[in-house]
């Protein structure tokens, strides 16, 4: 019996559940395999890199769902989703990112629609819906924190979480609300081993006349993906990138730097703490290999003990 890579529900002998297909498009009742194998996806991503508006270390393709043909197609313009194929250097990144984004959603972190789809060789690719596009292909104003901090792709690690908070204070319509979100996201990244949350992975979005943190993206457990990982955070916090403590994350960052009240901090901590069981269940039914499931669980248990 199969699990649907869109919903994680059982779907019998089918590759996708009907509920999963409906998440992609209400009219969809089937989905053909993505017509590129993993190596072809990587080659296409390299060939089209200069044409994409979203770039990064991971190879990416811009894709659009052809609803009438029930298939995802690669496009240079008008893409609805960003697709990330399997990576030869770092195993199981699509499965890792899809799982980590699901964990984030359980604790109230806003994430775009995302899933995995099968390619013609049976490999799974990760897709995430673009949130910088509105109806009728209208663009939504988004700027990442590298741009807002006058940094570049090459200098995206030359900052600190304190400066990230400063960007929120300077530009957001309601800074205190966004700083609550920032604390939750920072706590989540620490617990889930995401040590690559650099300036370009934070963005502000303008919606309904309000400037706020964008939906979260590029969340994955980099600690288990990278060999010999030594850092715990991409941008320094209290001058540190490793050996973070409960005191640094909560007393210093949340309370002193962000100015959050004890009530807000406790509510955030409880909201995460109460989801541990759900997290462990999601890890076990995820599409990670058994080895990676064990690594993810062990990392989570280790980090959890340092906070709760």
C-alpha positions in Angstrom: 0.0 0.0 0.0 1.3 3.4 -0.9 1.3 6.8 0.9 0.4 9.9 -1.1 3.5 12.2 -1.3 1.1 15.2 -1.2 -1.0 14.3 1.9 1.0 11.4 3.5 -2.4 9.5 3.6 -2.7 5.9 2.4 -3.7 5.7 -1.2 -3.8 2.0 -2.0 -2.1 1.1 -5.2 -2.3 4.6 -6.6 0.6 7.1 -6.5 -1.6 9.9 -5.2 -4.7 10.2 -3.1 -7.7 12.1 -4.6 -7.5 14.5 -1.7 -3.8 15.2 -2.6 -4.6 15.8 -6.2 -7.4 18.3 -5.2 -4.8 20.2 -3.2 -3.0 20.8 -6.5 -6.1 21.8 -8.4 -9.8 21.2 -7.7 -10.4 19.7 -11.1 -7.5 17.2 -11.0 -8.3 13.5 -10.8 -4.9 12.1 -12.0 -1.3 13.3 -12.4 1.2 11.9 -14.8 4.9 11.5 -13.9 7.0 14.6 -14.3 8.6 14.0 -17.7 12.3 14.3 -16.6 14.3 11.9 -14.6 16.5 13.2 -11.8 19.6 13.8 -14.0 17.6 15.5 -16.7 16.0 17.7 -14.0 19.5 18.8 -12.8 20.6 19.5 -16.4 17.5 21.5 -17.1 18.0 23.5 -13.9 21.6 24.3 -14.8 20.6 25.3 -18.4 17.8 27.6 -17.2 19.4 29.1 -14.1 19.9 32.5 -15.7 16.3 32.7 -16.7 14.8 32.1 -13.2 14.0 34.9 -10.8 14.5 32.6 -7.7 18.0 31.3 -7.3 20.0 29.5 -4.7 22.4 26.7 -4.1 19.9 23.9 -4.7 19.1 23.4 -8.4 15.5 24.6 -9.2 13.1 24.6 -12.0 10.1 26.8 -12.6 7.0 24.6 -13.4 3.4 25.0 -14.2 0.6 22.5 -13.8 -1.1 21.8 -17.1 -4.5 20.9 -15.8 -6.0 19.7 -19.0 -3.1 17.3 -19.5 -2.6 16.4 -15.8 1.1 17.0 -15.9 3.7 19.5 -14.6 5.6 21.3 -17.3 8.9 23.3 -17.2 8.5 26.9 -18.1 10.7 30.0 -18.3 7.9 32.4 -17.4 4.6 32.2 -15.6 5.6 29.4 -13.3 3.2 28.5 -10.5 5.6 26.3 -8.5 9.3 26.0 -7.9 10.5 22.4 -8.3 13.7 21.0 -6.6 15.0 17.6 -7.8 17.0 15.1 -5.9 20.6 16.3 -5.3 23.6 14.1 -6.0 25.6 15.7 -3.2 23.1 15.8 -0.5 20.7 12.8 -0.2 17.0 13.0 0.3 16.6 16.8 0.3 13.1 16.7 -1.2 11.9 14.3 1.4 13.7 16.3 4.1 12.3 19.7 3.1 8.8 18.5 2.6 8.8 16.9 6.1 10.3 20.0 7.8 7.8 22.3 6.2 5.0 20.1 7.5 6.5 20.2 11.0 6.6 24.0 10.8 2.9 24.2 9.8 1.9 22.2 12.9 3.2 25.0 15.2 1.5 27.8 13.4 4.3 28.9 11.0 2.8 30.0 7.8 4.1 28.0 4.8 3.0 27.9 1.1 1.4 24.9 -0.4 4.1 22.3 -1.0 4.3 18.6 -1.7 6.4 16.0 -3.6 5.6 14.6 -7.0 7.0 11.5 -8.9 9.3 11.8 -11.9 9.4 9.4 -14.7 12.2 7.4 -13.1 10.3 7.0 -9.8 12.3 9.6 -8.0 10.5 12.3 -5.9 10.9 16.0 -6.5 9.8 18.7 -4.1 7.4 21.5 -5.3 6.4 24.7 -3.5 3.8 27.1 -4.7 5.1 30.6 -5.5 3.7 33.1 -3.0 5.0 36.1 -5.0 2.3 35.8 -7.6 -1.4 36.7 -7.2 -4.4 36.1 -9.5 -3.9 37.0 -13.2 -0.1 36.6 -12.8 0.2 39.9 -10.8 3.4 40.1 -8.8 3.3 40.6 -5.1 6.0 42.9 -3.5 8.6 40.8 -1.7 12.1 41.7 -0.6 14.5 39.4 1.2 16.5 40.5 4.2 19.8 40.5 2.2 18.3 43.2 0.0 16.9 45.1 3.0 20.3 44.9 4.8 22.2 45.9 1.7 23.9 42.5 1.5 24.3 40.2 -1.5 24.1 36.5 -2.2 27.8 36.3 -1.5 27.5 38.1 1.9 24.1 36.6 3.0 25.8 35.1 6.1 27.4 38.4 7.3 24.7 39.4 9.7 23.1 38.3 13.0 19.7 37.5 14.4 19.8 40.8 16.2 20.1 42.6 12.9 17.2 40.4 11.5 15.1 41.8 14.4 16.2 45.3 13.5 14.9 44.9 9.9 11.5 43.9 11.3 11.5 46.9 13.6 12.4 49.2 10.7 10.0 48.0 8.0 7.1 45.9 9.4 3.7 47.5 10.0 3.3 45.8 13.3 6.8 44.9 14.5 5.7 43.2 17.8 3.5 40.7 16.0 6.3 39.9 13.5 8.9 39.5 16.3 6.6 36.9 17.9 6.7 35.0 14.5 10.5 35.4 14.4 11.0 33.9 17.8 8.8 30.9 16.9 10.7 30.4 13.6 14.1 30.7 15.3 13.1 28.2 18.0 11.7 25.9 15.3 14.9 26.1 13.2 17.0 25.2 16.2 14.9 22.2 17.2 14.8 20.9 13.6 18.5 21.4 12.8 18.1 24.1 10.2 21.5 25.8 10.3 21.1 27.5 7.0 18.6 30.3 7.7 20.6 33.1 6.1 19.5 36.6 5.1 18.0 35.4 1.8 15.8 32.9 3.6 13.9 35.7 5.4 11.6 38.0 3.4 9.0 40.7 3.9 5.8 40.7 1.9 3.3 43.4 1.4 -0.3 42.1 1.6 -3.5 44.1 2.0 -1.5 47.2 2.8 0.5 45.5 5.5 4.2 44.7 5.5 4.9 41.5 7.4 7.1 38.4 7.3 6.5 36.3 4.2 5.4 32.6 4.5 8.4 30.5 5.5 10.4 28.7 2.9 13.6 26.7 2.5 13.1 25.0 5.8 15.0 21.7 6.1 17.1 19.8 8.6 20.5 20.7 7.2 22.3 19.1 10.2 21.5 15.6 9.0 21.9 16.5 5.4 25.4 18.0 5.7 28.4 15.8 6.6 30.3 16.9 9.8 28.0 19.7 10.6 29.3 21.9 13.4 27.1 25.0 13.5 23.5 25.3 14.8 22.5 28.6 13.2 23.4 30.5 10.1 23.5 34.0 11.6 25.1 34.6 14.9 22.9 35.0 18.0 24.6 36.6 21.0 27.8 36.2 19.0 27.4 32.4 18.7 26.7 30.0 15.9 26.8 26.9 18.0 26.3 25.7 21.6 23.1 27.7 21.8 21.4 27.5 25.2 17.9 28.0 26.5 19.2 31.1 28.2 20.4 32.6 24.8 17.3 31.7 22.9 14.7 32.6 25.4 16.0 35.0 28.1 18.4 36.9 25.8 16.8 36.7 22.3 13.0 36.5 23.0 12.8 38.5 26.2 15.7 41.0 26.0 16.3 41.6 22.3 12.8 41.0 20.9 11.0 42.5 23.9 8.4 39.7 24.2 6.5 39.3 27.4 6.6 36.1 29.6 3.0 35.4 28.5 3.8 35.5 24.8 7.0 33.5 25.3 5.3 30.8 27.4 2.5 30.5 24.9 5.0 30.1 22.0 6.9 27.4 24.0 3.8 25.5 24.9 2.5 25.6 21.3 5.7 23.9 20.2 6.1 21.6 23.2 2.6 20.2 22.7 3.4 19.1 19.1 6.3 16.8 19.9 4.2 13.7 19.5 2.8 14.9 16.2 6.4 15.6 15.0 7.6 12.2 15.9 4.6 10.6 14.1 5.2 12.7 11.0 8.9 11.7 10.9 7.9 8.1 11.0 5.4 8.3 8.1 7.5 10.6 6.0 9.3 9.5 2.9 12.8 9.6 4.4 14.8 6.4 4.6 14.9 4.6 7.9 18.4 5.8 8.4 17.4 9.4 7.9 14.3 9.0 10.1 16.6 7.8 12.9 19.0 10.7 12.4 16.1 13.3 12.4 14.5 11.8 15.5 17.8 11.7 17.4 18.6 15.3 16.5 15.2 16.4 17.5 15.4 14.6 20.9 18.8 16.1 21.6 17.7 19.7 20.8 14.4 19.2 22.6 16.2 18.3 25.8 18.1 21.6 25.7 14.9 23.7 25.6 12.2 21.8 27.4 
